[in-house]
Amino acid sequence: MGDTAHRFTKNEIELNEARRLDPHKSMFSVYVQLLFCLVPFLIHSDAIEIPLSVEQLPVIVDVSEESQVAFPVDEEFSIKCNAKGNPAPVYKWTKDVKQFDPYTDPNIKTSDQSGTFTILPNDNISHYDGVYRCYASNPLGTAMSEDTKFIVPGVPKFPNEAVPPVVVEEGKPVVLRCDPPQGLSPVHIYWMTLDLVHIPQDERVSVGLDGNLYFANVITTDDRSDYCCFASFSVIRTIVQKLPMTLTVQSSCTCRMLQVAVRLDSYKGEPFPLSFRIGPNPTLSRIFKLHLKL
């Protein structure tokens, strides 16, 4: 016990001696120790909460998402901005980098507690399409929000005009074009019949990244008059349909004569054989003879 007391006394003497010799070094050591004490607190604490009774700059704590879409099924649309500060912040808005005053618009409901405003149902909702930014100010300074893009999408439409029939010879490739209207991405393309049955796809028939329907080679069963392209715009929950298209497949029975085995003049007045090959694929062709009489 005595030895321990002696060691503490000795340490105190050495510490006092160090303070006497270099007081600045001693204060630096105190600051370092204080910093090490605060580090665990700062690591495990998200932020130091300043009481609102203390004057402080505005800080924006709640805003709308970066993009907001005005869906037709929604009745009203709120664009949020909430800040804290002392004195209480005053709110201002810009729309497309120009001053915007929601407090004087009869179609907008504002809040006394924040900068949030709500666009009420009206016949000119597209007037509010644009990029909004909130500013919260008090005598100590101003806080600025990130942009909020308010999108009022128009309903995409295919042209209301008939598509000319596409005529192709059996065995040939062909493309049926979709050409979807412009709209909010992403857009998903589907090919179906008027009965809403999907067009079967395989290594011969497929939909390209451009939305067109590609046939590597057509067959007679591809011949139909109700090929329909549907474009689905998931963001605005809208599906639009192109007018039906007709694909006419001409049979390859437009035969090609491969050989005439005789000279016409030598068979004058008598029947003679002609050989034809029929079909788009020589391996599947059929040979037959016609007997003609001149």
Kinemage of the C-alpha trace (Angstrom):
@kinemage 1
@onewidth
@group {chain A} dominant
@subgroup {mainchain}
@vectorlist {calphas} color= white
{ca met a 1} P 0.000 0.000 0.000
{ca gly a 2} L 2.817 2.298 0.881
{ca asp a 3} L 4.606 1.534 -2.418
{ca thr a 4} L 1.470 2.388 -4.394
{ca ala a 5} L 1.036 5.699 -2.618
{ca his a 6} L 4.665 6.418 -3.247
{ca arg a 7} L 4.264 5.756 -7.011
{ca phe a 8} L 1.223 8.071 -7.293
{ca thr a 9} L 3.056 10.759 -5.451
{ca lys a 10} L 6.009 10.389 -7.752
{ca asn a 11} L 3.800 10.584 -10.861
{ca glu a 12} L 2.115 13.695 -9.570
{ca ile a 13} L 5.459 15.286 -8.957
{ca glu a 14} L 6.615 14.461 -12.493
{ca leu a 15} L 3.357 15.807 -13.988
{ca asn a 16} L 3.611 19.044 -12.014
{ca glu a 17} L 7.220 19.402 -13.058
{ca ala a 18} L 6.243 18.952 -16.745
{ca arg a 19} L 3.535 21.587 -16.427
{ca arg a 20} L 5.993 24.009 -14.845
{ca leu a 21} L 8.613 23.467 -17.539
{ca asp a 22} L 6.245 23.585 -20.594
{ca pro a 23} L 2.710 24.816 -19.826
{ca his a 24} L 1.736 24.854 -23.588
{ca lys a 25} L 2.643 21.196 -23.959
{ca ser a 26} L 0.605 20.466 -20.885
{ca met a 27} L -2.521 22.177 -22.315
{ca phe a 28} L -2.046 20.372 -25.635
{ca ser a 29} L -2.036 17.092 -23.763
{ca val a 30} L -5.304 18.050 -22.089
{ca tyr a 31} L -6.899 18.867 -25.476
{ca val a 32} L -5.756 15.549 -26.914
{ca gln a 33} L -7.229 13.667 -23.977
{ca leu a 34} L -10.493 15.586 -24.367
{ca leu a 35} L -10.601 14.760 -28.067
{ca phe a 36} L -10.144 11.060 -27.367
{ca cys a 37} L -13.025 11.271 -24.914
{ca leu a 38} L -15.305 12.860 -27.510
{ca val a 39} L -14.462 10.514 -30.422
{ca pro a 40} L -16.604 7.567 -29.200
{ca phe a 41} L -19.531 9.930 -28.639
{ca leu a 42} L -19.226 11.409 -32.135
{ca ile a 43} L -18.946 7.971 -33.729
{ca his a 44} L -22.071 6.619 -32.033
{ca ser a 45} L -24.105 9.804 -32.469
{ca asp a 46} L -25.638 10.854 -35.806
{ca ala a 47} L -25.608 14.532 -34.926
{ca ile a 48} L -25.530 16.865 -31.991
{ca glu a 49} L -29.062 18.161 -31.494
{ca ile a 50} L -29.102 21.919 -30.965
{ca pro a 51} L -32.076 23.129 -28.900
{ca leu a 52} L -34.489 25.283 -30.912
{ca ser a 53} L -34.228 27.925 -28.197
{ca val a 54} L -30.777 28.668 -29.591
{ca glu a 55} L -30.652 30.852 -32.689
{ca gln a 56} L -29.604 28.787 -35.672
{ca leu a 57} L -29.521 28.734 -39.451
{ca pro a 58} L -32.391 27.089 -41.314
{ca val a 59} L -31.902 23.411 -42.125
{ca ile a 60} L -34.225 21.642 -44.585
{ca val a 61} L -35.335 18.341 -43.066
{ca asp a 62} L -38.038 17.079 -45.454
{ca val a 63} L -38.575 17.489 -49.204
{ca ser a 64} L -40.390 15.668 -51.988
{ca glu a 65} L -38.679 13.017 -54.077
{ca glu a 66} L -36.491 14.058 -56.979
{ca ser a 67} L -39.284 13.235 -59.467
{ca gln a 68} L -43.007 13.232 -58.879
{ca val a 69} L -45.519 12.134 -61.505
{ca ala a 70} L -49.072 13.451 -61.588
{ca phe a 71} L -51.008 10.240 -62.155
{ca pro a 72} L -54.494 10.738 -63.628
{ca val a 73} L -55.994 8.630 -60.816
{ca asp a 74} L -54.661 10.944 -58.092
{ca glu a 75} L -56.865 13.798 -56.906
{ca glu a 76} L -54.243 16.206 -55.547
{ca phe a 77} L -50.476 16.553 -55.579
{ca ser a 78} L -48.235 17.774 -52.744
{ca ile a 79} L -44.727 19.182 -53.132
{ca lys a 80} L -43.029 19.110 -49.743
{ca cys a 81} L -40.515 21.400 -48.061
{ca asn a 82} L -40.038 21.513 -44.296
{ca ala a 83} L -37.181 23.219 -42.447
{ca lys a 84} L -36.193 23.986 -38.870
{ca gly a 85} L -34.370 27.021 -37.549
{ca asn a 86} L -34.555 29.865 -35.045
{ca pro a 87} L -36.106 32.277 -35.868
{ca ala a 88} L -38.648 30.179 -37.769
{ca pro a 89} L -37.831 30.084 -41.504
{ca val a 90} L -39.799 31.877 -44.197
{ca tyr a 91} L -40.339 29.876 -47.402
{ca lys a 92} L -40.015 30.861 -51.042
{ca trp a 93} L -40.207 28.780 -54.223
{ca thr a 94} L -38.894 28.870 -57.763
{ca lys a 95} L -40.338 27.027 -60.767
{ca asp a 96} L -38.059 26.499 -63.758
{ca val a 97} L -35.569 28.970 -62.191
{ca lys a 98} L -38.232 31.718 -61.992
{ca gln a 99} L -39.987 33.071 -58.917
{ca phe a 100} L -43.104 31.066 -58.082
{ca asp a 101} L -45.660 32.164 -55.482
{ca pro a 102} L -47.938 29.307 -54.387
{ca tyr a 103} L -49.615 31.505 -51.755
{ca thr a 104} L -51.598 33.535 -54.281
{ca asp a 105} L -52.719 30.684 -56.545
{ca pro a 106} L -56.382 29.708 -55.976
{ca asn a 107} L -55.664 26.164 -57.167
{ca ile a 108} L -52.992 25.630 -54.487
{ca lys a 109} L -53.414 24.946 -50.775
{ca thr a 110} L -50.462 26.028 -48.576
{ca ser a 111} L -49.391 25.219 -45.020
{ca asp a 112} L -48.713 27.681 -42.192
{ca gln a 113} L -46.283 25.252 -40.546
{ca ser a 114} L -44.008 24.543 -43.515
{ca gly a 115} L -43.310 25.396 -47.138
{ca thr a 116} L -45.299 22.416 -48.418
{ca phe a 117} L -48.042 23.198 -50.936
{ca thr a 118} L -50.731 21.029 -52.526
{ca ile a 119} L -52.042 21.394 -56.064
{ca leu a 120} L -55.796 20.872 -56.006
{ca pro a 121} L -57.785 19.201 -58.823
{ca asn a 122} L -58.285 21.564 -61.740
{ca asp a 123} L -58.642 21.542 -65.524
{ca asn a 124} L -55.182 22.970 -66.152
{ca ile a 125} L -52.938 20.640 -64.172
{ca ser a 126} L -50.367 20.627 -66.986
{ca his a 127} L -49.695 24.305 -66.137
{ca tyr a 128} L -47.793 23.096 -63.054
{ca asp a 129} L -45.396 20.806 -64.922
{ca gly a 130} L -41.851 21.943 -64.125
{ca val a 131} L -38.812 21.878 -61.821
{ca tyr a 132} L -39.345 23.298 -58.313
{ca arg a 133} L -36.846 24.410 -55.657
{ca cys a 134} L -37.546 25.498 -52.080
{ca tyr a 135} L -35.717 28.233 -50.114
{ca ala a 136} L -36.024 28.506 -46.311
{ca ser a 137} L -34.669 31.763 -44.842
{ca asn a 138} L -34.284 33.550 -41.519
{ca pro a 139} L -32.044 36.492 -40.460
{ca leu a 140} L -29.091 34.111 -40.057
{ca gly a 141} L -29.143 32.693 -43.591
{ca thr a 142} L -30.918 30.617 -46.237
{ca ala a 143} L -31.170 26.874 -46.878
{ca met a 144} L -31.889 25.600 -50.400
{ca ser a 145} L -33.457 22.271 -51.329
{ca glu a 146} L -32.613 19.971 -54.198
{ca asp a 147} L -34.746 20.192 -57.327
{ca thr a 148} L -38.091 18.414 -57.434
{ca lys a 149} L -39.364 17.656 -60.930
{ca phe a 150} L -43.155 17.633 -61.141
{ca ile a 151} L -44.193 15.740 -64.274
{ca val a 152} L -47.645 16.008 -65.820
{ca pro a 153} L -47.489 13.393 -68.567
{ca gly a 154} L -49.668 13.536 -71.624
{ca val a 155} L -51.367 10.317 -72.689
{ca pro a 156} L -49.235 8.769 -75.459
{ca lys a 157} L -51.150 7.814 -78.594
{ca phe a 158} L -50.476 5.883 -81.771
{ca pro a 159} L -51.486 7.668 -84.979
{ca asn a 160} L -55.097 6.901 -85.811
{ca glu a 161} L -54.365 5.755 -89.343
{ca ala a 162} L -54.530 2.362 -91.007
{ca val a 163} L -51.290 0.556 -91.730
{ca pro a 164} L -50.957 -0.758 -95.304
{ca pro a 165} L -50.857 -4.560 -95.560
{ca val a 166} L -47.426 -6.159 -95.686
{ca val a 167} L -47.119 -8.687 -98.506
{ca val a 168} L -44.242 -11.155 -98.486
{ca glu a 169} L -43.372 -14.391 -100.267
{ca glu a 170} L -43.320 -17.564 -98.219
{ca gly a 171} L -39.861 -18.270 -96.826
{ca lys a 172} L -38.730 -14.636 -96.943
{ca pro a 173} L -37.873 -12.455 -93.893
{ca val a 174} L -40.108 -9.541 -92.939
{ca val a 175} L -40.441 -6.908 -90.205
{ca leu a 176} L -43.671 -5.516 -88.736
{ca arg a 177} L -42.931 -2.068 -87.283
{ca cys a 178} L -44.355 -0.889 -83.981
{ca asp a 179} L -42.972 2.691 -83.708
{ca pro a 180} L -44.369 3.368 -80.194
{ca pro a 181} L -45.305 6.954 -79.310
{ca gln a 182} L -43.062 9.091 -77.115
{ca gly a 183} L -43.704 8.814 -73.375
{ca leu a 184} L -42.110 8.387 -69.978
{ca ser a 185} L -39.640 5.527 -69.844
{ca pro a 186} L -39.627 2.647 -69.392
{ca val a 187} L -41.903 1.411 -72.169
{ca his a 188} L -42.666 -2.293 -72.658
{ca ile a 189} L -43.807 -3.644 -76.043
{ca tyr a 190} L -46.148 -6.591 -76.530
{ca trp a 191} L -47.417 -8.140 -79.781
{ca met a 192} L -50.845 -9.709 -79.570
{ca thr a 193} L -53.928 -10.454 -81.621
{ca leu a 194} L -57.221 -8.595 -81.324
{ca asp a 195} L -58.288 -11.373 -78.939
{ca leu a 196} L -55.331 -10.417 -76.682
{ca val a 197} L -53.466 -13.628 -77.419
{ca his a 198} L -49.687 -13.192 -77.471
{ca ile a 199} L -47.950 -13.808 -80.795
{ca pro a 200} L -45.780 -16.915 -80.197
{ca gln a 201} L -42.063 -16.199 -80.284
{ca asp a 202} L -39.195 -18.579 -80.990
{ca glu a 203} L -35.955 -18.658 -82.989
{ca arg a 204} L -37.974 -17.748 -86.086
{ca val a 205} L -40.204 -14.965 -84.677
{ca ser a 206} L -39.012 -12.441 -82.082
{ca val a 207} L -39.495 -8.880 -80.806
{ca gly a 208} L -36.443 -6.652 -81.175
{ca leu a 209} L -35.165 -4.055 -78.725
{ca asp a 210} L -36.780 -1.453 -80.971
{ca gly a 211} L -40.208 -3.061 -80.425
{ca asn a 212} L -40.561 -4.358 -83.985
{ca leu a 213} L -41.712 -7.914 -84.729
{ca tyr a 214} L -39.095 -9.821 -86.738
{ca phe a 215} L -39.738 -12.909 -88.859
{ca ala a 216} L -36.600 -14.762 -89.986
{ca asn a 217} L -38.758 -16.444 -92.617
{ca val a 218} L -42.517 -16.460 -92.956
{ca ile a 219} L -44.738 -19.472 -93.297
{ca thr a 220} L -48.346 -19.728 -94.422
{ca thr a 221} L -49.676 -19.804 -90.825
{ca asp a 222} L -48.189 -16.338 -90.265
{ca asp a 223} L -50.809 -14.969 -92.656
{ca arg a 224} L -53.319 -13.003 -90.557
{ca ser a 225} L -54.926 -9.575 -90.328
{ca asp a 226} L -54.798 -8.782 -86.604
{ca tyr a 227} L -51.172 -8.225 -85.609
{ca cys a 228} L -51.409 -5.593 -82.848
{ca cys a 229} L -48.570 -3.754 -81.121
{ca phe a 230} L -49.274 -2.719 -77.504
{ca ala a 231} L -47.057 -0.181 -75.706
{ca ser a 232} L -47.179 -0.187 -71.909
{ca phe a 233} L -45.988 2.923 -70.017
{ca ser a 234} L -45.658 1.658 -66.454
{ca val a 235} L -44.818 5.022 -64.861
{ca ile a 236} L -48.157 6.543 -65.883
{ca arg a 237} L -49.992 3.197 -65.785
{ca thr a 238} L -51.126 3.443 -69.388
{ca ile a 239} L -51.299 0.910 -72.256
{ca val a 240} L -51.952 2.030 -75.833
{ca gln a 241} L -52.628 -0.081 -78.926
{ca lys a 242} L -51.656 0.414 -82.534
{ca leu a 243} L -54.261 -0.313 -85.198
{ca pro a 244} L -54.168 -3.942 -86.418
{ca met a 245} L -51.717 -4.830 -89.164
{ca thr a 246} L -52.186 -7.369 -91.936
{ca leu a 247} L -49.452 -9.751 -93.007
{ca thr a 248} L -50.182 -11.510 -96.307
{ca val a 249} L -47.986 -14.511 -97.107
{ca gln a 250} L -47.890 -15.437 -100.788
{ca ser a 251} L -47.423 -19.103 -101.466
{ca ser a 252} L -44.290 -20.031 -103.396
{ca cys a 253} L -46.394 -22.024 -105.887
{ca thr a 254} L -45.282 -19.418 -108.348
{ca cys a 255} L -43.238 -22.260 -109.724
{ca arg a 256} L -39.841 -22.107 -111.258
{ca met a 257} L -39.236 -24.297 -114.244
{ca leu a 258} L -35.944 -26.085 -113.758
{ca gln a 259} L -35.619 -27.748 -117.123
{ca val a 260} L -37.375 -28.318 -120.380
{ca ala a 261} L -36.275 -31.704 -121.559
{ca val a 262} L -37.325 -31.289 -125.136
{ca arg a 263} L -37.245 -28.949 -128.007
{ca leu a 264} L -40.691 -27.623 -128.698
{ca asp a 265} L -40.401 -28.000 -132.458
{ca ser a 266} L -39.579 -31.701 -132.229
{ca tyr a 267} L -42.827 -32.371 -130.313
{ca lys a 268} L -45.039 -30.237 -132.445
{ca gly a 269} L -48.508 -31.641 -132.399
{ca glu a 270} L -47.621 -34.235 -129.736
{ca pro a 271} L -47.631 -34.190 -125.901
{ca phe a 272} L -44.249 -33.476 -124.268
{ca pro a 273} L -43.048 -33.586 -120.609
{ca leu a 274} L -41.971 -30.503 -118.607
{ca ser a 275} L -40.290 -30.856 -115.185
{ca phe a 276} L -40.984 -28.249 -112.445
{ca arg a 277} L -39.710 -27.874 -108.902
{ca ile a 278} L -42.123 -26.345 -106.370
{ca gly a 279} L -41.464 -25.018 -102.859
{ca pro a 280} L -39.250 -22.447 -101.123
{ca asn a 281} L -36.715 -25.009 -99.988
{ca pro a 282} L -35.113 -27.284 -102.600
{ca thr a 283} L -34.792 -30.074 -100.043
{ca leu a 284} L -38.542 -30.032 -99.559
{ca ser a 285} L -39.425 -29.492 -103.206
{ca arg a 286} L -41.569 -31.772 -105.270
{ca ile a 287} L -40.957 -32.740 -108.881
{ca phe a 288} L -43.870 -33.370 -111.161
{ca lys a 289} L -44.525 -33.532 -114.881
{ca leu a 290} L -47.003 -31.641 -116.950
{ca his a 291} L -48.069 -32.968 -120.318
{ca leu a 292} L -48.853 -30.121 -122.626
{ca lys a 293} L -50.067 -30.384 -126.164
{ca leu a 294} L -49.119 -27.673 -128.655
